[in-house]
Amino acid sequence: MQAVIFNQYGGPEVLELVDIPQPTMAANQVLVRVKAVGLNPKDAALRAGMLKFLTGKRFPQKTGFDFSGVIVAVGDQVKNHQIGEEVFGYIEDLVGGAAAEFVAVKQDWIATKPAAIAHVEAAAMPCTYLTALQALRQAKLQRGQKIFIYGASGGVGTAAIQIAKHLGAVVTAVSSGKNQAYCAALAADKTLAYDQSDVFGDTQEKYDVFFQVHVLSGNLYSQARKILKREGVFITIEPNPLLGAQGFIRKLLGQPRLESLLVKSNQQDLEAIARMAEQGVLQPQVLQKLALSDIAKAHKIIEEQHTRGKIVLEINSD
Ligand SMILES: NC(=O)c1ccc[n+]([C@@H]2O[C@H](COP(=O)([O-])OP(=O)(O)OC[C@H]3O[C@@H](n4cnc5c(N)ncnc54)[C@H](OP(=O)(O)O)[C@@H]3O)[C@@H](O)[C@H]2O)c1
């Protein structure tokens, strides 16, 4: 089968589209014929070797974590999925492999694809919608509450706007100025541009939840405190193991809660996302559709951290 691999860590140019044997399947896995693969910053980070202390020095390594496709074989322990079922999912581990014609995936990491949604759209949803759903749940966002989403125009941000609006929250979306109108079109109640104003100094409002999506600006808890209610919640998706201890100290000091989230793939949440997409509550934001052979170009765009919506690669479009 055709698959994307890399034989060393490095820039997008290390990605190679090659012929390799189809993956073998464990008893708790399904084999999926991939129709589309969605890209995330995680893909580029792993390829660049940013987590090489975890991913090691054995090559070739595979890539691709978000996908949509059709089940072509099921393992002996798989009870809830059948051959021919259209599924989408997020591979939670660091090994991936969805940027290929076939991928073997744990049964817990997939759900039935909504019939009304094309494979390309379904592949745009898993990681980012799971992240937004789990973050807003952890922050206990309630109807009528005000949420401030910092980094609102990319994958996780656009998911967060849509889910927060569905929950009945009042949304302020922060992006660059060029993406303000886009965030407004997604139904954000208010938009702010981090490159045109002091988004912390210029707002008089007090928020219930601050969701830090853009994590490369460093931890924004101190700035967020200025605009959070005392009983408010700051939640970040920065992968930083020290945040748990910091959150505990903030709590002891009676300051707004500091929460962090590492997304988990699970069938129940994927099913909830599928239902919301089926009802039209969530609209997958595929702003660029490319071919699998364009994967290096797609990685280059992703690692600039200014992707509007999502980039999806189509495979087996028949
Ligand atoms: N912990 C977890 O489980 C988890 C899960 C998913 C993602 N993540 C991480 O979360 C981050 C966001 O993921 P994503 O998929 O949403 O990425 P993305 O699609 O690349 O979006 C990045 C966003 O950041 C904004 N941005 C860029 N520079 C900024 C700046 N200087 N100040 C404020 N905002 C800025 C961009 O807006 P403009 O283009 O308008 O500037 C865009 O909205 C990534 O680092 C990713 O690795 C973590």
The ligand as a Tripos MOL2 file, in Angstrom:
@<TRIPOS>MOLECULE
LIG
   48    52     1     0     0
SMALL
NO_CHARGES

@<TRIPOS>ATOM
      1 N1         -3.1150   19.2050   24.9010 N.am      1 LIG1
      2 C1         -3.7910   18.6310   23.9140 C.2       1 LIG1
      3 O1         -4.3940   17.5950   24.0880 O.2       1 LIG1
      4 C2         -3.8350   19.2960   22.5540 C.ar      1 LIG1
      5 C3         -4.7860   18.8680   21.6230 C.ar      1 LIG1
      6 C4         -4.8470   19.5030   20.3890 C.ar      1 LIG1
      7 C5         -3.9600   20.5430   20.1000 C.ar      1 LIG1
      8 N2         -3.0350   20.8940   21.0240 N.ar      1 LIG1
      9 C6         -2.1060   22.0230   20.7470 C.3       1 LIG1
     10 O2         -2.8980   23.1930   20.7310 O.3       1 LIG1
     11 C7         -2.3670   24.1460   19.8330 C.3       1 LIG1
     12 C8         -3.4540   24.6280   18.8790 C.3       1 LIG1
     13 O3         -3.8820   23.5550   18.0680 O.3       1 LIG1
     14 P1         -4.7100   23.8560   16.7410 P.3       1 LIG1
     15 O4         -4.9780   22.5580   16.0840 O.co2     1 LIG1
     16 O5         -5.8450   24.7470   17.0260 O.co2     1 LIG1
     17 O6         -3.6050   24.6860   15.9090 O.3       1 LIG1
     18 P2         -3.8060   25.5680   14.5930 P.3       1 LIG1
     19 O7         -4.9120   25.0170   13.7720 O.co2     1 LIG1
     20 O8         -2.4650   25.7010   13.9970 O.co2     1 LIG1
     21 O9         -4.3070   26.9980   15.1440 O.3       1 LIG1
     22 C9         -3.4200   27.8570   15.7640 C.3       1 LIG1
     23 C10        -4.1590   29.1110   16.2030 C.3       1 LIG1
     24 O10        -3.2620   29.9410   16.9260 O.3       1 LIG1
     25 C11        -3.4750   31.3020   16.5200 C.3       1 LIG1
     26 N3         -2.2440   32.0780   16.7240 N.ar      1 LIG1
     27 C12        -1.0850   32.0160   16.0160 C.ar      1 LIG1
     28 N4         -0.1890   32.8830   16.5500 N.ar      1 LIG1
     29 C13        -0.8010   33.4930   17.6020 C.ar      1 LIG1
     30 C14        -0.3840   34.4730   18.5430 C.ar      1 LIG1
     31 N5          0.8380   35.0130   18.5170 N.pl3     1 LIG1
     32 N6         -1.2670   34.8410   19.4970 N.ar      1 LIG1
     33 C15        -2.5060   34.3080   19.5390 C.ar      1 LIG1
     34 N7         -2.9690   33.3660   18.6830 N.ar      1 LIG1
     35 C16        -2.1170   32.9760   17.7150 C.ar      1 LIG1
     36 C17        -3.8710   31.2040   15.0690 C.3       1 LIG1
     37 O11        -4.6400   32.3530   14.7070 O.3       1 LIG1
     38 P3         -4.1660   33.3550   13.5360 P.3       1 LIG1
     39 O12        -3.8250   32.5100   12.3360 O.co2     1 LIG1
     40 O13        -5.3930   34.2110   13.3140 O.co2     1 LIG1
     41 O14        -2.9750   34.0790   14.0660 O.co2     1 LIG1
     42 C18        -4.7450   29.9380   15.0870 C.3       1 LIG1
     43 O15        -6.0600   30.2620   15.4660 O.3       1 LIG1
     44 C19        -1.1940   23.4470   19.1330 C.3       1 LIG1
     45 O16        -0.0020   23.8360   19.7560 O.3       1 LIG1
     46 C20        -1.4640   21.9780   19.3820 C.3       1 LIG1
     47 O17        -0.2830   21.2050   19.3740 O.3       1 LIG1
     48 C21        -2.9510   20.3220   22.2460 C.ar      1 LIG1
@<TRIPOS>BOND
     1     1     2 1
     2     2     3 2
     3     2     4 1
     4     4     5 ar
     5     4    48 ar
     6     5     6 ar
     7     6     7 ar
     8     7     8 ar
     9     8     9 1
    10     8    48 ar
    11     9    10 1
    12     9    46 1
    13    10    11 1
    14    11    12 1
    15    11    44 1
    16    12    13 1
    17    13    14 1
    18    14    15 2
    19    14    16 1
    20    14    17 1
    21    17    18 1
    22    18    19 2
    23    18    20 1
    24    18    21 1
    25    21    22 1
    26    22    23 1
    27    23    24 1
    28    23    42 1
    29    24    25 1
    30    25    26 1
    31    25    36 1
    32    26    27 ar
    33    26    35 ar
    34    27    28 ar
    35    28    29 ar
    36    29    30 ar
    37    29    35 ar
    38    30    31 1
    39    30    32 ar
    40    32    33 ar
    41    33    34 ar
    42    34    35 ar
    43    36    37 1
    44    36    42 1
    45    37    38 1
    46    38    39 2
    47    38    40 1
    48    38    41 1
    49    42    43 1
    50    44    45 1
    51    44    46 1
    52    46    47 1
@<TRIPOS>SUBSTRUCTURE
     1 LIG1         1 GROUP 0 **** ****
